[in-house]
Amino acid sequence: MNRQTSETYYSEAKEVILGGVNSPSRAYKGVGGGTPVFMETGSGAYLKDVDGNTYIDYLAAYGPIITGHAHPHITEAIQQAAADAVLLGTPTKYENTFAAMLQEAIPSLERVRFVNSGTEAVMTTIRVARAYTGRNKIIKFAGCYHGHSDLVLVAAGSGPSTTGNPDSAGVTKNIASEVITVPFNDTHALKEALDHFGEETAAVMVEPIVGNFGMVEPEPGFLEEVNDLAHAAGSLVIYDEVITAFRFMYGGAQNMLGVTPDLTAMGKIIGGGLPIGAYGGRRDIMEEVSPMGPAYQAGTMAGNPASIRSGIACLEVLQGNGIYEKMDLLGQRLQEGIEQAAADYQIPAHVQRVCGALTVYFGVDSVKNFADAESSDTAMFASFFHQMLDKGVHLAPSKFEAWFLTTEHTEKEIDQTIEAVREVFENGLST
Ligand code: PMP
């Protein structure tokens, strides 16, 4: 597959944009490097690159594009928003409509605020939890990604009874000393952390279904235990539903699993592809936020009509009959096809899937936490990624990411993808 124009653009990009990309994973660091494909257009389940090659897309722009690229209903909403004025700096009726839609879908959102990214949404929930509890520390789970604000770029210390270490240059030791990181699905570690730090802990933050070290579900009772332990210590529970909200059903993972957090952060899908974040939760907690309360959060672009109207249009599409059932069935077809190919060609591939989102791990039998995911074979995944790309299947360039189906994928794309997987497995993966 000729990608000469991408090569040229990447060389040019590196002269003007730091590292040639505006978000690090786009540089293919997780798959042994290479030239990122410069995409030009997207339509439904497909992307077209600057050299005219087409790809079946499972990146879905890291999640937001659940209705496929350039969905006509969303495109029309964005065009209309542009024609009506892109930014007003005043409240608009669309924000009311959208907040009410979110609240109806996810009842724990008694009050909502719109921001511009998942990072901002998470960052603000932490501030609100600290304001409400008057406490400083947070507990999070290893491998869950919560955006790039300081407090969540902290790696585990040497165990649940120790605070963390900076996970990025520029994050101070002081900040890291306010964060405790424990393994996902490990209630003993959480209990130990709360035994040590419970009285100082403002919140326990968790992805209710993990999307950031592949698709990993909570074990039965885990989230209930998170709620019980946190609340017994007087801490709040924050769900990071940036990936999971509206991913598996019309609502959050919290609806699907029947567990309720105090605060929720969202992003991605709810913007229909435009920049957005939102956070919300219990009214008495949210009332800490300015102008009602003393915790400050603001934004020139927050609630901008383009993002809001795009988000409304996206949710309207997702209200369609049978949308999630179809993604689930196609996800199952894809999973079974990959598993069959793995069995036929004796490739140690393991698939974990929730509805239309799945991860293919190599060299492991099951993934319950970050350590399991880390131990999966990076070189095999890299070889798989590059070979699939050359066959016109666009995956996320990291063994820790998920494949996302959209409402526009059909049996045709799934079967072509399985055929590509079979060819790649037959050819073999380099290690
Ligand atoms: N939380 C989760 C669970 C995420 O997956 C991400 C992004 N991948 C974020 C927060 C940050 O969102 P954003 O990139 O929109 O800032």
Residues whose N, C-alpha, C, O or C-beta is under 5 A from the ligand:
A	BS01	PMP	S117 G118 T119 Y145 H146 G147 D240 V242 I243 G267
